[in-house]
C-alpha cells in the first residue's frame, strides 16, 4: 500500500532516541524528508544520519519544548527551507522525574511536565500550522498513552498530562477539520525501549526481579509488579516496529477520513 509519503515534509518531536528515532527513520524509508527536534544533540545527529541513509533530506534542531521562542524559530527555519509541512508528530514523552506517590510530587514537577509535554505539543502545532496550511495535505499525530484509560500507579503526572494531550487532539481535530488538517492521538501500551534502558526506577525493578530488560515478556512482568498496570492480552510488551506501523498510516496521506481518534496500540490491554 502506498501511504503517499514521497516528497512529504515531516517534523518529529523527540527524535533523538527510542520511539522518536524509529518514527523518523520509518518516515524516511517511506520517502518523506524529516526534521527531528530534541535536546540531545548527539542523539539527534545519529537519527539524522540514519534518515539521510534512506536518501531523503534530513536535519535536526535542538529545541526545548518548554520555550516558545525556540519553537517559533525552529518552524521559521523549517518553513524557509521547505516551504510547507505535511506531518507533525509530537513524541515528547519522557516521564523520568515524575514517578512516585502523589504526595511526593511537587508543584514544580507538575508545572514542568505540563509545560513541556501538553503545552509543548500545543506550541509546536501552533507554530507549524501556517506551514501546514501551505501543504496539499496535512496530519498531526500526538502521542499519549494507553494508561489514560486504564491508569497506573506512581505515574500520575504522566497519566494526567497525557490525558490533557488526548483532549487537546480532539479539540484541534474539531477546529481544523474544515481545513482538511487531520489530528489524531496514538496511545501505546507497553512498548520495548531500544537498548533496554528504562530509567532508574524500572531498571531497578528488572534487577530486583532478576529479569532481562530486553525481554518483552519480562518487561510486562516488571511493569505489572511496579505499577499495577494490567498486562497486555498477548502477555508481552510490543515491539517498536509494531507501533510505528500503525503510526505511519495515521500520519499519512492515505488516511483521509480519520480525525479526532484515540487509537490504542497496547496488545489488548484496554478492551
Secondary structure, 3 states (H helix, E strand, C coil): CCCCCCCCEEEEECCCCHHHHHHHHHHHHCCCEEEEEECCHHHHHHHHHHHHCCCCCEEEEECCCCCHHHHHHHHHHHHHHHCCCCEEEECCCCCCCCCCCHHHCCHHHHHHHHHHHHHHHHHHHHHHHHHHCCCCCEEEEEECCHHHCCCCCCCHHHHHHHHHHHHHHHHHHHHHHHHCEEEEEEEECCECCHHHCCCHHHHHHHHHHCCCCCCHHHHHHHHHHHHCCCCCCCCCCECHHHHHHHHHHHCCCCCCCCCCCEEEECCCCCC
